[in-house]
């Protein structure tokens, strides 16, 4: 187990030291390959996960099996969030979309620590609120923004969490996450590439001008990120760790 000062996960890094000493024995290091399923829709939650690297997708699944990404998380928080309110049923499918690693805690152990550690429990509540805020803005963006703006938002959110400019992602996967047809993704990528925000290669998107892409995304991106900084800590930022490709 890494010492607290070495952790990238922003929630774990903010746990009060005396509480972290109680939590640390229950943190199990785990590799998280792409497509690793953290929870199934309607399934039992056995562990909560704290990512150090990588991205997880929170996916809404209809009774007929239709899927769309409702939210994403990385090193800023944890998932699944229902155990923070003492529930063990997942309403969503939660899957790793970009491989990484982190730690997990068995649910009953988590509840034991929450009962002893008010600071840790409060951080879990704040992170749950942050994800819920993001999910609500995903719903808004899906309703009011064009596909190219939604794609810009989604890529910016991935960029925040991966902290590198090369994003390994396929057109088919983007289409699934945005709940649009693949040709719409191709068209939107051409728009962003034509504006020189990025370079799209087979299976890879390379961010070239993040600031310009943020401006292009307009109000599709930014407010949940501001809320994260406000609710978690004045000094906490999604991009607090340097990018691999500055």
C-alpha positions in Angstrom: 0.0 0.0 0.0 1.4 3.4 -1.0 1.7 6.1 1.6 -1.0 8.8 1.5 1.5 11.4 0.2 2.1 9.2 -2.9 -1.6 8.8 -3.8 -2.9 10.5 -6.9 -6.6 9.9 -6.1 -7.8 13.3 -4.8 -10.4 11.9 -2.4 -7.9 9.6 -0.7 -5.3 12.3 -0.6 -7.6 14.5 1.4 -8.7 12.0 4.1 -7.5 13.3 7.5 -4.2 11.6 8.4 -5.6 10.0 11.5 -8.5 8.6 9.6 -6.4 7.4 6.7 -4.4 5.2 9.1 -7.6 3.4 9.9 -8.6 3.2 6.2 -5.2 2.1 4.8 -5.3 -1.6 5.8 -8.5 -2.0 3.8 -7.2 -0.5 0.6 -6.5 -3.3 -1.9 -4.3 -2.3 -4.9 -5.9 -3.5 -8.2 -5.1 -3.3 -11.9 -8.0 -2.1 -13.9 -7.8 -3.2 -17.6 -10.1 -1.7 -20.3 -13.6 -3.2 -20.1 -13.2 -4.3 -16.5 -16.7 -4.3 -15.0 -16.9 -2.6 -11.6 -20.7 -3.0 -11.3 -23.6 -4.3 -13.4 -26.9 -2.5 -13.8 -29.2 -3.9 -11.2 -26.4 -5.9 -9.7 -24.9 -6.3 -6.2 -22.0 -3.9 -5.3 -19.2 -5.7 -3.4 -16.4 -3.1 -3.6 -15.9 0.6 -4.2 -13.0 1.7 -6.3 -10.7 4.7 -6.0 -8.8 5.2 -9.3 -5.2 6.3 -9.4 -5.1 6.3 -13.2 -7.6 5.5 -15.9 -11.2 6.4 -16.6 -14.4 4.6 -15.6 -17.8 5.2 -17.3 -21.1 5.3 -15.6 -23.5 3.8 -18.2 -27.3 4.0 -18.1 -28.9 0.8 -19.5 -32.5 0.6 -20.6 -34.7 -2.5 -20.0 -34.2 -3.3 -23.8 -30.4 -3.1 -23.4 -29.8 0.3 -25.0 -26.8 2.1 -23.4 -25.5 5.6 -23.0 -22.8 7.1 -20.8 -24.3 9.2 -18.0 -21.0 10.2 -16.4 -17.4 9.4 -16.0 -14.9 9.4 -13.1 -11.1 9.1 -12.6 -8.7 10.1 -10.0 -11.0 12.8 -8.6 -13.4 10.5 -6.8 -14.7 6.9 -6.4 -17.4 4.6 -7.7 -19.9 3.1 -7.4 -21.5 5.8 -5.2 -24.5 4.0 -3.7 -22.5 2.5 -0.8 -22.0 6.1 0.5 -25.7 6.0 1.4 -25.5 2.4 2.6 -27.0 0.9 -0.6 -25.5 -2.1 -2.3 -27.5 -2.1 -5.6 -26.0 -0.4 -8.7 -28.5 1.4 -10.9 -25.8 1.7 -13.6 -23.3 -0.4 -15.4 -19.8 0.9 -14.4 -17.0 -0.1 -16.6 -13.4 0.9 -17.2 -13.1 2.7 -20.5 -9.4 3.6 -20.3 -7.1 1.1 -18.5 -5.4 2.1 -15.3 -5.1 1.1 -11.7 -6.2 2.0 -8.2 -7.5 0.7 -4.9 -10.7 -0.9 -3.8 -12.4 -1.4 -0.5 -15.0 -4.1 0.4 -18.3 -2.5 1.1 -18.8 -3.7 4.6 -15.3 -2.5 5.5 -16.1 0.8 3.9 -19.2 1.2 6.2 -17.1 0.3 9.2 -14.6 3.0 8.4 -17.4 5.5 7.6 -18.8 5.0 11.0 -15.5 5.8 12.6 -14.3 8.5 10.3 -16.6 11.5 9.8 -14.1 13.3 7.6 -13.8 10.4 5.2 -17.6 9.9 5.1 -18.0 13.6 4.3 -15.5 13.3 1.4 -17.5 10.4 0.0 -20.7 12.5 0.2 -19.0 15.4 -1.6 -17.7 13.1 -4.4 -21.1 11.6 -4.8 -22.6 15.0 -5.1 -19.9 15.9 -7.7 -20.7 12.9 -9.9 -24.5 13.6 -9.6 -23.8 17.2 -10.8 -21.8 15.9 -13.7 -24.6 13.4 -14.7 -27.2 16.2 -14.6 -25.1 18.3 -17.0 -24.6 15.3 -19.3 -28.4 15.1 -19.6 -28.6 18.8 -20.3 -25.8 18.7 -22.9 -27.4 15.7 -24.6 -30.6 17.8 -24.9 -29.3 21.2 -26.0 -25.9 20.9 -27.6 -24.8 19.8 -31.1 -22.8 16.6 -31.4 -19.5 18.4 -32.1 -20.0 20.4 -28.8 -20.9 17.3 -26.9 -17.8 15.5 -28.3 -15.6 18.5 -27.3 -17.0 18.3 -23.8 -16.5 14.6 -23.6 -12.9 14.8 -24.8 -12.1 17.6 -22.4 -13.4 15.5 -19.6 -11.2 12.5 -20.7 -8.2 14.9 -21.0 -8.8 16.1 -17.4 -8.7 12.6 -16.0 -6.0 11.0 -18.2 -3.6 13.9 -17.9 -2.1 13.2 -21.3 -2.7 14.5 -24.8 -2.9 11.1 -26.6 -6.4 9.5 -26.0 -6.7 5.9 -27.1 -10.3 5.7 -28.2 -12.3 4.4 -31.2 -15.1 6.0 -33.1 -17.4 3.1 -32.2 -16.7 3.6 -28.5 -17.3 7.4 -28.7 -20.6 6.7 -30.5 -21.7 4.3 -27.7 -20.7 6.8 -25.0 -22.5 9.8 -26.7 -25.4 7.6 -27.8 -25.1 8.7 -31.4 -24.5 6.9 -34.7 -20.9 6.4 -35.8 -21.1 8.6 -38.8 -22.1 11.5 -36.5 -18.9 10.9 -34.5 -16.8 10.9 -37.7 -18.4 14.2 -38.8 -17.9 15.8 -35.4 -14.2 14.7 -35.2 -13.7 16.3 -38.7 -15.1 19.6 -37.4 -12.8 19.6 -34.3 -9.9 18.5 -36.4 -10.7 21.2 -39.0 -10.5 23.8 -36.3 -7.1 22.3 -35.3 -8.2 21.4 -31.8 -7.0 17.9 -32.2 -5.6 15.3 -34.6 -7.6 12.1 -35.2 -5.8 8.9 -36.1 -6.9 5.3 -36.1 -7.9 4.5 -32.6 -6.2 7.7 -31.2 -7.3 11.3 -30.6 -4.4 13.7 -30.0 -5.4 17.0 -28.2 -3.6 19.9 -29.9 -5.3 23.1 -28.6 -7.2 22.5 -25.4 -7.9 26.2 -24.7 -9.5 26.7 -28.1 -11.6 23.5 -27.7 -12.9 24.7 -24.3 -14.0 27.9 -26.0 -15.7 25.9 -28.7 -17.5 23.7 -26.2 -19.0 26.9 -24.7 -21.4 26.2 -21.8 -21.3 22.4 -22.4 -18.1 22.2 -20.3 -17.0 23.9 -17.1 -19.7 24.3 -14.5 -19.4 20.8 -12.9 -15.6 21.2 -12.9 -16.1 24.5 -11.0 -18.4 22.8 -8.6 -15.8 20.1 -8.0 -13.2 22.7 -7.0 -15.7 24.5 -4.8 -17.1 21.4 -3.0 -14.0 19.4 -2.5 -11.4 22.0 -1.6 -10.2 25.4 -2.7 -7.0 23.9 -3.9 -8.3 20.8 -5.5 -8.5 20.7 -9.3 -9.2 18.0 -11.8 -6.0 19.0 -13.5 -3.9 19.3 -10.3 -1.5 16.6 -11.6 0.7 17.6 -14.5 -0.1 16.2 -17.9 2.1 13.5 -19.4 2.4 15.6 -22.6 2.4 19.3 -21.6 
